[in-house]
Amino acid sequence: MRQRSALAYLLLHANQVVSTSQLLGALWPADDAPMTARKILQNAIWRLRGVLARPSSEHPAPELLTRNPGYILRVRPEQVDLLVFQQRVAAGRAALAGGRPLAARDLLTDALALWRGSVLADLAEEGTYWAEVSSIQKKRLDVMEDCFEAELACGGHQRVLHELKALVEAEPLRERASRQLMLALYRCGRQADALAVYGRVREALVDGLGLEPSPELQQLQRAVLTQDPVLDLPRTAPVAEHAAPAARPVPRPESPRVPGPPVPEAVEMPSEYRQASVLLLRFGLGPDVGRLPPEVVDRVLDAVTQLAREKIEAEGGIVASALGSVLLGLFDDDTSEAAGAVRAVRAAAAVRDCLAIASATLRSAAHGLSAHGAVYTGQVVVCRWPGAGVTPPWIGGHLVDDCQAALSSVPAGEVHVCDTTRRLTEPHITYREGGTVLAPWELMAVGDGFPNQWPAPAGDRECELDLMRAILLRTRHRSTPHLVTVLGPSGRKTRLLVEFQRLVEAGAAEPVRVLSGTVTPSRDGMSAPAEMLASYAGIVAEDTPEAASAKLDGVLAVLTGDQDIARTLRSSLRPMIHSRGPVRREALAAWRDFLILAASKHPLVVVWDDLDLADEPLLDLVERLADPRADVPLLNVVGADARLLARRPGWAAGRPQAMTISLGPVTDDALDQLLECLLMPGRAAVA
């Protein structure tokens, strides 16, 4: 045993002089060395020299030499796993620091492959404990974290998930590993699980050490909560360097990572390879949703999932699995591979565009609602459950893995597809190049090729939109102000206003300017007139007060053509763009004059949502804007609920230029349900 211990200690310090006192301290605990300890050590060294001098390979034999004040074991680095490990780690860390994650991953993986259990496990079993051994074990954990870092940079969050979980469970206080696990889970679409990791780490730190998590970990938690785009993979994945070792193929797991129903051990599931298209969707709820009550967030997620399910099934697909904010759809067609791919892309576009409508609608409720989508076409494994038709099939295979890897780097509000999908669908779908490496084509439009094609309205909304379009035509033909009031539940009437605005902007034969604003009860936010004025003048939040004033002056000069009129309007309108809260009466009068001037230049549609929340001066203004004596093509579209008529029983009554549309309760349409559950908390707060 003394001989093995002496050799082990010298190898831990290979090519370094180790003093005799160090060796004695390593071989015997303090105050426990026998009187003959020095002699025993000398005998052990003598025997080791004899063993090491025997030729055992092509390499030169190690040399155990006496050097004051002790001994040195000279050995070539490639003969000692520890030295090879250190060399590979140094090279891997240099590659990682140099922005070459692929090379770093391979070097660090090679380094970790040298480990075959605990360091000097046989000596540890016999009660030998050295600080150097503990230090090496900790270095291994550091290297594992470096390797995970490189793998995450390469888009391998799925491959490292299992190992990261095991490391965090074994070492709950290692914050770097916990951060990496949170990031891997988030990129796999498991936002709730990522936040749960943070909760467990914080509990361990507070209970065990009385410490809060580091600022880095807290910042990551906030980023996960708000679905910060900085957590997504870069749009361009790293490419292999010529100097890097060849990447070894990574074994794929036998089961897909997309969640599905558990497989009972006693049930045999017949499986087959099928040519199909898979659609993966991950929903971003936006930072504003996080401020809603938990039960409302659950309803929002349910409504978003139901909306996606409707769109997938409407295109003939099936929802194979849905967990949290991730949903997997399958599209296969026995008659044509291209048909299944087209239907998958059409479903993805429909979900994307519906959530774009919702996001535009919910500027004051839940801005940021979006979908990330990826479509892949190829061979998938389809397992049919007993009693098919009741339970969706379980699908998996490399295609699903690749699609999920691509999804992690798709920005919010975009749908990316693989080369095969693009090739099959290009006659029917418009794409642009510039997606990610894994899914290089971004979906632009479906059908006629026009970008930003919005979903066609359903039956009842089509009738209402036809009426509103007819009023717009009459407004332009007669060059007379008109007023359309839409009364109904928040979700339905707001959706109708947004769809009307989109149709006007996309379908007018000649330019029609649309201004829209939402009335809010807050006295701290921008008023609806100020919001519209900023939009017309091109004023953005980043503009300085001087820049905003200059833009307003330029617009007034074009509209008025008279310096005196422009000066009068400027003095009243400038406070609107520089202040918050309700607009003063004199500013509202100037705003009315501004709208009349703008409508005299080109037809103008002004959309007022939630007007029932307006104060009396603003209600007076909107009614006066419908005065036919103005003789300009100005259409005012008002959205409100029944409280508007309670406040103004004679609203728009008896006017030939006015029309009121009353909407019924929320329908079974999934987007109506989504808008309603998002808008109701805010409406209830001001009721």
C-alpha positions as CSV (number, residue, x, y, z in Angstrom):
1,M,0.0,0.0,0.0
2,R,2.8,2.5,0.8
3,Q,4.3,1.9,-2.5
4,R,1.1,2.6,-4.4
5,S,0.4,5.6,-2.3
6,A,3.9,7.0,-2.9
7,L,3.5,6.5,-6.7
8,A,0.1,8.1,-6.7
9,Y,1.3,11.1,-4.8
10,L,4.3,11.5,-7.1
11,L,2.0,11.2,-10.2
12,L,-0.3,13.9,-8.8
13,H,2.8,16.1,-8.8
14,A,4.4,14.7,-12.0
15,N,7.6,16.5,-13.2
16,Q,7.7,18.4,-9.9
17,V,10.0,18.0,-6.9
18,V,8.2,16.6,-3.9
19,S,9.9,17.0,-0.6
20,T,10.4,14.0,1.7
21,S,8.3,15.7,4.4
22,Q,5.4,16.1,1.9
23,L,5.6,12.4,1.1
24,L,5.7,11.4,4.7
25,G,2.7,13.6,5.4
26,A,0.8,12.0,2.5
27,L,1.6,8.4,3.6
28,W,0.9,8.8,7.3
29,P,-1.6,11.0,9.1
30,A,-0.1,13.7,11.3
31,D,1.5,12.5,14.5
32,D,0.9,8.9,13.4
33,A,4.1,8.2,11.5
34,P,6.3,5.4,13.0
35,M,9.9,6.0,14.0
36,T,11.0,4.1,10.8
37,A,8.7,6.1,8.5
38,R,11.6,7.6,6.6
39,K,13.2,4.2,6.1
40,I,9.9,2.7,4.9
41,L,9.6,5.5,2.4
42,Q,13.1,5.0,1.1
43,N,12.4,1.3,0.6
44,A,9.2,2.1,-1.3
45,I,11.0,4.5,-3.6
46,W,13.7,1.8,-4.2
47,R,11.1,-0.8,-5.2
48,L,9.2,1.7,-7.4
49,R,12.4,2.5,-9.3
50,G,12.7,-1.2,-10.1
51,V,9.1,-1.5,-11.3
52,L,9.3,1.7,-13.4
53,A,12.6,0.7,-15.1
54,R,10.9,-2.3,-16.7
55,P,10.1,-1.6,-20.4
56,S,6.4,-1.9,-20.9
57,S,5.7,0.2,-24.1
58,E,7.2,2.1,-26.9
59,H,7.5,5.2,-24.7
60,P,10.6,5.8,-22.6
61,A,10.2,4.6,-19.0
62,P,9.4,7.1,-16.3
63,E,12.4,8.2,-14.2
64,L,12.1,8.4,-10.4
65,L,15.1,10.6,-9.4
66,T,16.3,12.0,-6.1
67,R,16.3,15.8,-6.0
68,N,16.9,17.9,-3.0
69,P,14.8,18.1,-0.8
70,G,13.0,14.9,-2.0
71,Y,12.1,13.2,-5.3
72,I,10.9,13.9,-8.8
73,L,9.0,11.6,-11.1
74,R,9.8,12.5,-14.7
75,V,7.2,11.2,-17.1
76,R,6.0,12.2,-20.6
77,P,2.6,14.0,-20.5
78,E,0.8,11.6,-22.8
79,Q,1.6,8.7,-20.4
80,V,-0.5,10.2,-17.5
81,D,-4.3,10.7,-17.9
82,L,-4.2,13.6,-15.5
83,L,-1.7,15.5,-17.7
84,V,-3.6,14.7,-20.9
85,F,-6.8,15.8,-19.2
86,Q,-5.2,19.1,-18.2
87,Q,-3.9,19.7,-21.7
88,R,-7.2,19.1,-23.4
89,V,-9.0,21.2,-20.9
90,A,-6.6,24.1,-21.5
91,A,-7.1,23.8,-25.3
92,G,-10.9,23.5,-24.9
93,R,-11.1,26.6,-22.7
94,A,-9.0,28.5,-25.1
95,A,-11.3,27.5,-28.0
96,L,-14.4,28.5,-26.0
97,A,-12.8,31.9,-25.1
98,G,-11.9,32.4,-28.8
99,G,-15.5,31.9,-29.9
100,R,-15.1,28.4,-31.3
101,P,-17.7,26.4,-29.4
102,L,-17.7,23.3,-31.7
103,A,-13.9,22.8,-31.2
104,A,-14.3,23.5,-27.5
105,R,-17.1,21.0,-27.1
106,D,-15.0,18.2,-28.8
107,L,-11.8,18.9,-26.8
108,L,-13.7,19.1,-23.5
109,T,-15.7,16.0,-24.2
110,D,-12.4,14.2,-25.0
111,A,-11.0,15.4,-21.7
112,L,-13.9,14.2,-19.7
113,A,-13.8,10.8,-21.5
114,L,-10.6,10.0,-19.7
115,W,-12.4,9.7,-16.4
116,R,-13.3,6.2,-15.3
117,G,-14.7,6.8,-11.9
118,S,-13.3,8.7,-8.8
119,V,-9.7,9.7,-8.6
120,L,-7.5,7.1,-6.9
121,A,-10.6,5.2,-5.8
122,D,-8.6,2.2,-4.5
123,L,-6.7,4.4,-2.1
124,A,-9.8,6.2,-1.0
125,E,-11.4,2.8,-0.1
126,E,-8.4,2.2,2.3
127,G,-8.9,5.6,4.0
128,T,-6.4,7.8,2.1
129,Y,-7.7,11.3,1.6
130,W,-5.6,14.1,0.0
131,A,-6.6,17.7,-0.7
132,E,-5.2,17.3,-4.2
133,V,-7.7,14.6,-5.0
134,S,-10.6,16.8,-3.9
135,S,-9.3,19.6,-6.0
136,I,-9.1,17.5,-9.1
137,Q,-12.7,16.3,-8.5
138,K,-13.9,19.9,-8.3
139,K,-11.9,20.7,-11.5
140,R,-13.8,17.9,-13.2
141,L,-17.1,19.6,-12.3
142,D,-15.8,22.9,-13.6
143,V,-14.8,21.3,-16.9
144,M,-18.3,19.7,-17.1
145,E,-19.8,23.1,-16.9
146,D,-17.4,24.4,-19.5
147,C,-18.5,21.5,-21.8
148,F,-22.2,22.3,-21.2
149,E,-21.4,25.9,-22.0
150,A,-19.9,24.9,-25.4
151,E,-22.8,22.5,-26.1
152,L,-25.4,25.1,-25.4
153,A,-23.6,27.5,-27.7
154,C,-23.8,24.8,-30.4
155,G,-27.6,24.4,-29.9
156,G,-27.2,21.1,-28.0
157,H,-29.6,22.0,-25.1
158,Q,-31.5,18.8,-25.6
159,R,-28.4,16.6,-25.6
160,V,-27.1,18.0,-22.3
161,L,-30.4,18.1,-20.5
162,H,-30.1,14.7,-18.7
163,E,-26.5,15.3,-17.6
164,L,-27.3,18.8,-16.4
165,K,-30.2,17.6,-14.3
166,A,-28.0,14.9,-12.7
167,L,-25.3,17.4,-11.9
168,V,-27.7,20.0,-10.4
169,E,-29.3,17.3,-8.3
170,A,-25.9,16.2,-7.0
171,E,-24.5,19.7,-6.6
172,P,-27.5,22.0,-5.8
173,L,-25.3,24.9,-4.8
174,R,-23.4,25.2,-8.1
175,E,-25.1,28.2,-9.5
176,R,-23.4,28.0,-12.9
177,A,-24.8,24.6,-13.6
178,S,-28.2,25.7,-12.4
179,R,-28.1,28.6,-14.8
180,Q,-27.2,26.3,-17.6
181,L,-30.0,23.9,-16.7
182,M,-32.5,26.8,-16.7
183,L,-31.3,27.9,-20.1
184,A,-31.5,24.4,-21.6
185,L,-35.0,23.9,-20.2
186,Y,-36.1,27.2,-21.6
187,R,-34.8,26.5,-25.0
188,C,-36.6,23.2,-25.0
189,G,-39.8,25.2,-24.4
190,R,-40.1,24.3,-20.7
191,Q,-40.3,27.7,-19.2
192,A,-42.1,26.6,-16.0
193,D,-39.5,23.9,-15.3
194,A,-36.7,26.4,-15.8
195,L,-38.4,28.7,-13.2
196,A,-38.8,25.7,-10.8
197,V,-35.0,25.1,-11.0
198,Y,-34.5,28.7,-9.8
199,G,-36.9,28.2,-6.9
200,R,-35.1,25.0,-5.8
201,V,-31.7,26.7,-6.0
202,R,-32.8,29.7,-4.1
203,E,-34.4,27.5,-1.4
204,A,-31.1,25.6,-1.0
205,L,-29.0,28.8,-0.8
206,V,-31.3,30.5,1.7
207,D,-31.9,27.5,3.9
208,G,-28.4,26.2,3.8
209,L,-26.2,29.3,3.7
210,G,-28.5,32.2,4.4
211,L,-27.7,33.7,1.0
212,E,-29.7,35.0,-2.0
213,P,-28.9,33.7,-5.5
214,S,-26.2,35.6,-7.4
215,P,-27.2,38.6,-9.5
216,E,-26.5,36.6,-12.6
217,L,-29.0,33.9,-11.6
218,Q,-31.6,36.5,-10.6
219,Q,-31.2,38.2,-13.9
220,L,-31.7,34.9,-15.7
221,Q,-34.9,34.2,-13.8
222,R,-36.2,37.6,-14.9
223,A,-35.2,36.9,-18.5
224,V,-37.1,33.6,-18.4
225,L,-40.2,35.2,-16.9
226,T,-40.3,37.8,-19.7
227,Q,-39.1,35.4,-22.4
228,D,-36.2,37.7,-23.3
229,P,-35.0,37.1,-26.8
230,V,-31.4,37.2,-25.5
231,L,-32.0,33.6,-24.2
232,D,-32.7,32.3,-27.7
233,L,-29.9,30.8,-29.9
234,P,-28.2,33.1,-32.3
235,R,-29.7,33.0,-35.7
236,T,-26.4,31.8,-37.2
237,A,-25.1,28.6,-35.6
238,P,-21.4,28.1,-35.2
239,V,-19.5,26.3,-38.0
240,A,-16.8,23.8,-37.7
241,E,-13.2,25.0,-37.8
242,H,-10.5,23.3,-39.8
243,A,-8.3,23.1,-36.8
244,A,-10.9,21.5,-34.6
245,P,-11.0,17.8,-34.1
246,A,-13.6,16.0,-36.1
247,A,-16.9,16.0,-34.3
248,R,-18.0,12.6,-33.1
249,P,-21.6,11.6,-33.9
250,V,-23.8,12.2,-30.8
251,P,-26.0,9.2,-30.0
252,R,-29.7,10.1,-30.2
253,P,-32.1,9.0,-27.5
254,E,-34.5,6.3,-28.3
255,S,-37.5,8.4,-27.4
256,P,-38.3,11.9,-28.7
257,R,-37.9,14.8,-26.4
258,V,-41.3,16.3,-27.3
259,P,-43.6,15.2,-24.5
260,G,-46.2,12.6,-25.1
261,P,-48.4,10.2,-23.2
262,P,-46.6,7.6,-21.1
263,V,-46.2,4.2,-22.7
264,P,-47.6,1.4,-20.5
265,E,-45.1,-1.4,-20.2
266,A,-47.7,-4.1,-20.8
267,V,-49.1,-2.5,-24.0
268,E,-47.4,-3.1,-27.4
269,M,-47.5,-0.1,-29.7
270,P,-47.2,-0.9,-33.4
271,S,-44.9,1.7,-35.0
272,E,-44.1,2.6,-38.5
273,Y,-42.0,5.1,-40.4
274,R,-44.1,7.5,-42.4
275,Q,-43.4,10.4,-44.7
276,A,-45.0,13.4,-43.1
277,S,-44.6,17.0,-42.0
278,V,-44.4,18.0,-38.3
279,L,-45.2,21.5,-36.9
280,L,-43.8,22.6,-33.6
281,L,-45.2,25.7,-32.0
282,R,-43.9,27.5,-28.9
283,F,-46.0,30.4,-27.5
284,G,-44.5,33.5,-26.0
285,L,-47.0,35.2,-23.7
286,G,-45.1,38.5,-23.4
287,P,-44.0,40.4,-20.2
288,D,-47.4,41.9,-19.6
289,V,-49.1,38.5,-19.1
290,G,-46.7,37.7,-16.2
291,R,-48.4,40.5,-14.3
292,L,-51.8,38.9,-14.6
293,P,-53.2,36.6,-11.9
294,P,-52.1,33.0,-12.2
295,E,-55.6,31.7,-13.0
296,V,-55.8,34.2,-15.8
297,V,-52.4,33.1,-17.2
298,D,-53.7,29.5,-17.2
299,R,-56.8,30.6,-19.1
300,V,-54.7,32.5,-21.6
301,L,-52.4,29.5,-22.2
302,D,-55.4,27.2,-22.6
303,A,-57.0,29.6,-25.1
304,V,-53.8,29.9,-27.1
305,T,-53.4,26.2,-27.2
306,Q,-57.0,25.7,-28.2
307,L,-56.6,28.3,-31.0
308,A,-53.6,26.4,-32.4
309,R,-55.4,23.1,-32.1
310,E,-58.3,24.6,-34.1
311,K,-56.0,25.8,-36.9
312,I,-54.1,22.5,-37.1
313,E,-57.3,20.4,-37.2
314,A,-58.8,22.8,-39.8
315,E,-55.9,22.0,-42.1
316,G,-56.4,18.3,-41.6
317,G,-53.6,17.8,-39.1
318,I,-53.7,16.2,-35.6
319,V,-52.2,17.5,-32.4
320,A,-49.9,14.7,-31.2
321,S,-48.9,16.3,-27.9
322,A,-49.1,19.6,-26.0
323,L,-47.3,20.5,-22.8
324,G,-47.1,24.0,-21.3
325,S,-46.3,26.4,-24.1
326,V,-45.2,23.8,-26.7
327,L,-47.5,22.0,-29.1
328,L,-46.7,19.3,-31.7
329,G,-48.8,18.8,-34.9
330,L,-48.6,16.0,-37.4
331,F,-49.6,16.3,-41.1
332,D,-49.4,13.2,-43.3
333,D,-51.1,12.7,-46.6
334,D,-51.3,9.4,-48.4
335,T,-51.9,11.1,-51.8
336,S,-49.1,13.7,-51.8
337,E,-46.1,14.5,-49.6
338,A,-46.4,18.1,-50.8
339,A,-50.0,18.4,-49.7
340,G,-49.1,17.5,-46.1
341,A,-46.3,20.1,-46.1
342,V,-48.5,22.8,-47.5
343,R,-51.2,22.1,-44.9
344,A,-48.6,22.2,-42.1
345,V,-47.3,25.6,-43.3
346,R,-50.8,27.0,-43.7
347,A,-51.6,26.0,-40.1
348,A,-48.4,27.6,-38.8
349,A,-49.2,30.8,-40.7
350,A,-52.8,30.9,-39.4
351,V,-51.6,30.6,-35.8
352,R,-48.9,33.2,-36.3
353,D,-51.3,35.7,-37.9
354,C,-54.1,35.2,-35.3
355,L,-51.6,35.9,-32.4
356,A,-50.4,38.9,-34.4
357,I,-54.0,40.2,-34.4
358,A,-54.2,39.5,-30.7
359,S,-50.9,41.3,-30.0
360,A,-52.0,44.3,-32.0
361,T,-55.3,44.3,-30.1
362,L,-53.8,44.0,-26.7
363,R,-51.5,46.9,-26.6
364,S,-52.9,47.8,-23.1
365,A,-53.4,44.2,-21.9
366,A,-50.8,41.7,-23.0
367,H,-48.5,43.1,-25.7
368,G,-46.0,40.6,-26.9
369,L,-48.2,37.6,-27.4
370,S,-46.6,35.6,-30.2
371,A,-45.8,32.2,-31.6
372,H,-42.5,30.6,-32.6
373,G,-43.0,28.0,-35.3
374,A,-40.9,25.4,-37.2
375,V,-42.0,22.9,-39.9
376,Y,-39.9,19.9,-40.9
377,T,-40.8,17.3,-43.6
378,G,-39.3,13.8,-43.8
379,Q,-39.7,10.4,-42.1
380,V,-41.1,10.2,-38.6
381,V,-41.8,7.3,-36.3
382,V,-45.6,7.0,-35.7
383,C,-46.8,4.8,-32.9
384,R,-50.5,4.0,-32.9
385,W,-52.1,3.4,-29.6
386,P,-54.7,0.7,-29.0
387,G,-58.1,2.2,-29.8
388,A,-56.7,4.6,-32.4
389,G,-59.0,7.5,-33.0
390,V,-59.4,8.2,-29.3
391,T,-55.8,8.9,-28.3
392,P,-53.5,10.8,-30.7
393,P,-50.6,8.8,-32.0
394,W,-47.2,9.2,-30.4
395,I,-44.6,10.5,-32.9
396,G,-40.8,10.8,-32.7
397,G,-37.6,10.1,-34.5
398,H,-34.8,12.3,-35.8
399,L,-37.1,14.6,-37.7
400,V,-38.9,15.6,-34.5
401,D,-35.5,16.2,-32.7
402,D,-34.3,18.3,-35.6
403,C,-37.5,20.3,-35.7
404,Q,-37.3,21.0,-31.9
405,A,-33.6,22.0,-32.2
406,A,-34.6,24.5,-35.0
407,L,-37.5,25.9,-33.0
408,S,-35.2,27.0,-30.2
409,S,-33.7,29.7,-32.4
410,V,-36.8,30.9,-34.2
411,P,-37.6,34.5,-33.2
412,A,-41.0,35.5,-31.9
413,G,-43.7,35.9,-34.5
414,E,-41.8,33.9,-37.2
415,V,-42.2,30.5,-38.8
416,H,-39.1,28.8,-40.2
417,V,-39.0,25.7,-42.4
418,C,-36.4,23.2,-43.5
419,D,-35.1,22.9,-47.1
420,T,-37.4,19.9,-47.9
421,T,-40.5,21.7,-46.7
422,R,-39.6,24.8,-48.7
423,R,-39.0,22.8,-51.9
424,L,-42.3,21.0,-51.7
425,T,-44.4,24.1,-50.9
426,E,-42.7,26.9,-52.9
427,P,-45.4,26.9,-55.6
428,H,-48.0,27.8,-53.0
429,I,-46.0,29.6,-50.2
430,T,-43.7,32.7,-50.3
431,Y,-40.4,32.5,-48.3
432,R,-37.4,34.5,-47.8
433,E,-33.9,33.3,-47.1
434,G,-32.4,34.3,-43.7
435,G,-33.7,31.9,-41.1
436,T,-31.5,29.8,-38.9
437,V,-29.0,27.2,-40.1
438,L,-31.3,24.4,-39.1
439,A,-34.4,26.0,-40.7
440,P,-33.0,28.5,-43.3
441,W,-36.3,29.7,-44.8
442,E,-38.7,32.2,-43.1
443,L,-42.4,31.9,-44.0
444,M,-43.7,35.2,-45.5
445,A,-47.1,34.6,-47.1
446,V,-49.6,31.9,-48.0
447,G,-51.7,31.6,-51.2
448,D,-51.6,34.7,-53.3
449,G,-48.1,35.7,-52.2
450,F,-48.9,39.0,-50.4
451,P,-47.0,39.3,-47.1
452,N,-48.8,39.8,-43.8
453,Q,-51.9,38.1,-45.1
454,W,-54.4,38.1,-42.3
455,P,-56.8,35.3,-41.5
456,A,-60.1,35.5,-43.4
457,P,-62.9,36.6,-41.0
458,A,-65.4,34.0,-40.0
459,G,-69.0,34.1,-41.1
460,D,-70.6,36.6,-38.7
461,R,-67.6,39.0,-38.7
462,E,-67.6,39.0,-42.5
463,C,-71.1,40.4,-42.6
464,E,-70.1,43.1,-40.1
465,L,-67.0,44.0,-41.9
466,D,-69.0,44.3,-45.2
467,L,-71.2,46.9,-43.5
468,M,-68.2,48.8,-42.2
469,R,-66.5,48.7,-45.7
470,A,-69.7,50.0,-47.2
471,I,-69.8,53.0,-44.8
472,L,-66.2,53.7,-45.7
473,L,-67.0,53.8,-49.4
474,R,-69.9,56.1,-48.7
475,T,-67.7,58.4,-46.6
476,R,-65.2,58.7,-49.4
477,H,-67.9,59.0,-52.2
478,R,-69.8,61.8,-50.4
479,S,-66.8,63.3,-48.7
480,T,-68.8,63.5,-45.5
481,P,-67.9,62.5,-41.9
482,H,-69.5,59.3,-40.7
483,L,-69.6,57.5,-37.4
484,V,-69.7,53.7,-36.8
485,T,-70.1,52.5,-33.3
486,V,-69.4,48.8,-32.4
487,L,-70.9,47.7,-29.1
488,G,-70.1,44.4,-27.6
489,P,-67.8,42.3,-25.3
490,S,-64.2,43.5,-25.1
491,G,-62.7,40.6,-27.0
492,R,-65.2,40.5,-29.9
493,K,-65.5,44.3,-30.6
494,T,-61.7,44.9,-30.3
495,R,-61.0,42.0,-32.7
496,L,-63.5,43.4,-35.2
497,L,-61.8,46.9,-35.0
498,V,-58.4,45.4,-35.6
499,E,-59.5,43.3,-38.5
500,F,-61.3,46.3,-40.1
501,Q,-58.1,48.4,-39.7
502,R,-56.0,45.6,-41.4
503,L,-58.5,45.3,-44.3
504,V,-58.5,49.0,-44.9
505,E,-54.7,49.3,-44.8
506,A,-54.3,46.3,-47.2
507,G,-57.2,46.6,-49.6
508,A,-57.8,50.3,-50.4
509,A,-57.7,51.2,-54.1
510,E,-56.4,54.6,-53.2
511,P,-54.5,55.6,-50.0
512,V,-56.6,55.7,-46.8
513,R,-54.8,56.9,-43.7
514,V,-55.8,55.0,-40.5
515,L,-55.2,56.3,-37.0
516,S,-56.0,54.2,-34.0
517,G,-55.9,54.7,-30.2
518,T,-57.2,53.0,-27.1
519,V,-58.7,55.0,-24.3
520,T,-57.4,54.0,-20.9
521,P,-58.5,55.1,-17.4
522,S,-54.9,55.8,-16.3
523,R,-54.0,59.4,-15.9
524,D,-50.3,58.6,-16.3
525,G,-50.3,57.1,-19.8
526,M,-50.4,58.6,-23.3
527,S,-54.0,59.6,-24.2
528,A,-55.6,58.2,-27.3
529,P,-55.5,61.6,-29.2
530,A,-51.8,61.9,-28.4
531,E,-51.1,58.4,-29.5
532,M,-52.8,59.1,-32.9
533,L,-51.0,62.4,-33.3
534,A,-47.6,60.8,-32.7
535,S,-48.4,58.1,-35.2
536,Y,-49.4,60.6,-37.9
537,A,-46.3,62.7,-37.3
538,G,-44.0,59.7,-37.2
539,I,-43.0,60.5,-33.6
540,V,-41.4,57.6,-31.7
541,A,-40.6,57.0,-28.1
542,E,-36.9,57.5,-28.7
543,D,-37.3,61.0,-30.1
544,T,-36.1,63.9,-28.0
545,P,-38.6,66.7,-27.3
546,E,-36.9,68.8,-29.9
547,A,-37.0,66.1,-32.5
548,A,-40.7,65.4,-31.7
549,S,-41.6,69.1,-32.0
550,A,-39.7,69.3,-35.3
551,K,-41.7,66.4,-36.8
552,L,-45.0,68.0,-35.7
553,D,-44.0,71.3,-37.2
554,G,-43.2,69.6,-40.5
555,V,-46.6,67.9,-40.6
556,L,-48.4,71.2,-39.8
557,A,-46.6,73.0,-42.5
558,V,-47.7,70.4,-45.1
559,L,-51.4,70.3,-43.9
560,T,-52.0,74.0,-43.4
561,G,-49.8,75.9,-45.9
562,D,-50.4,78.9,-43.6
563,Q,-47.9,80.0,-41.0
564,D,-50.5,81.6,-38.8
565,I,-52.8,78.6,-38.7
566,A,-49.8,76.3,-38.1
567,R,-48.6,78.5,-35.3
568,T,-52.0,78.4,-33.6
569,L,-52.3,74.6,-33.9
570,R,-48.7,74.1,-32.8
571,S,-49.2,76.0,-29.5
572,S,-52.1,73.7,-28.6
573,L,-50.8,70.4,-29.9
574,R,-47.3,70.4,-28.6
575,P,-48.3,69.8,-25.0
576,M,-50.2,66.7,-26.2
577,I,-47.0,65.0,-27.4
578,H,-44.9,66.1,-24.4
579,S,-47.3,65.3,-21.5
580,R,-49.3,62.4,-20.2
581,G,-52.9,62.0,-19.0
582,P,-56.2,63.6,-20.2
583,V,-56.0,66.2,-23.0
584,R,-57.2,69.7,-22.1
585,R,-60.3,71.1,-23.9
586,E,-58.4,73.7,-26.0
587,A,-56.0,71.0,-27.1
588,L,-59.0,68.7,-28.1
589,A,-60.4,71.6,-30.2
590,A,-57.0,71.9,-32.0
591,W,-56.9,68.1,-32.4
592,R,-60.3,68.2,-34.1
593,D,-59.1,70.9,-36.5
594,F,-56.0,68.8,-37.2
595,L,-58.1,65.8,-38.1
596,I,-60.3,67.8,-40.4
597,L,-57.2,69.2,-42.2
598,A,-55.7,65.7,-42.5
599,A,-59.0,64.3,-43.9
600,S,-59.1,67.1,-46.5
601,K,-55.7,65.8,-47.8
602,H,-56.7,62.2,-48.1
603,P,-59.5,59.9,-46.7
604,L,-59.0,59.3,-43.0
605,V,-60.2,56.5,-40.7
606,V,-60.0,57.2,-36.9
607,V,-60.5,54.1,-34.7
608,W,-61.3,54.7,-31.0
609,D,-61.3,51.6,-28.8
610,D,-62.8,51.4,-25.3
611,L,-64.4,54.8,-25.7
612,D,-66.8,54.1,-22.8
613,L,-63.7,54.8,-20.6
614,A,-63.3,58.3,-22.0
615,D,-64.0,61.5,-20.1
616,E,-66.8,63.8,-21.1
617,P,-64.7,66.3,-23.2
618,L,-63.4,63.4,-25.3
619,L,-66.9,62.0,-25.9
620,D,-68.0,65.4,-27.0
621,L,-65.1,65.6,-29.4
622,V,-65.9,62.3,-31.1
623,E,-69.5,63.2,-31.6
624,R,-68.6,66.6,-33.1
625,L,-66.2,64.8,-35.5
626,A,-69.2,63.3,-37.1
627,D,-70.7,66.7,-38.0
628,P,-71.6,66.6,-41.7
629,R,-70.8,70.3,-42.1
630,A,-67.1,69.4,-42.1
631,D,-67.4,68.2,-45.7
632,V,-64.3,65.9,-45.5
633,P,-64.0,62.0,-45.9
634,L,-63.5,61.3,-42.2
635,L,-64.8,58.0,-40.8
636,N,-64.8,57.6,-37.0
637,V,-65.0,54.0,-35.8
638,V,-65.8,53.6,-32.1
639,G,-65.5,50.4,-30.0
640,A,-67.3,50.4,-26.6
641,D,-69.4,48.3,-24.3
642,A,-72.9,49.0,-23.0
643,R,-71.6,51.6,-20.5
644,L,-71.3,54.1,-23.4
645,L,-75.1,54.1,-23.9
646,A,-75.6,54.2,-20.2
647,R,-73.6,57.5,-20.1
648,R,-74.9,58.8,-23.5
649,P,-78.4,57.3,-24.1
650,G,-78.7,59.4,-27.3
651,W,-75.3,58.5,-28.7
652,A,-75.4,58.9,-32.5
653,A,-79.2,58.6,-32.4
654,G,-81.1,59.9,-35.5
655,R,-78.0,60.8,-37.5
656,P,-78.0,59.7,-41.2
657,Q,-74.2,59.5,-41.1
658,A,-74.1,57.1,-38.1
659,M,-74.5,53.4,-37.7
660,T,-74.4,51.1,-34.7
661,I,-73.3,47.5,-34.7
662,S,-74.2,45.4,-31.7
663,L,-72.2,42.2,-31.2
664,G,-73.5,39.2,-29.3
665,P,-71.7,37.3,-26.5
666,V,-68.3,35.7,-27.1
667,T,-68.6,32.9,-29.6
668,D,-66.9,29.5,-29.5
669,D,-64.2,31.0,-31.8
670,A,-60.8,30.4,-30.1
671,L,-59.4,33.8,-30.9
672,D,-62.5,35.5,-29.5
673,Q,-62.1,33.4,-26.3
674,L,-58.4,34.4,-26.1
675,L,-59.1,38.1,-26.4
676,E,-61.9,38.0,-23.9
677,C,-59.9,36.3,-21.2
678,L,-57.0,38.7,-21.7
679,L,-59.1,41.8,-21.8
680,M,-61.5,41.0,-18.9
681,P,-59.0,41.5,-16.0
682,G,-58.2,45.0,-17.2
683,R,-61.9,45.8,-17.7
684,A,-62.8,44.5,-14.3
685,A,-60.2,46.7,-12.7
686,V,-61.9,49.8,-14.0
687,A,-65.5,48.7,-13.7
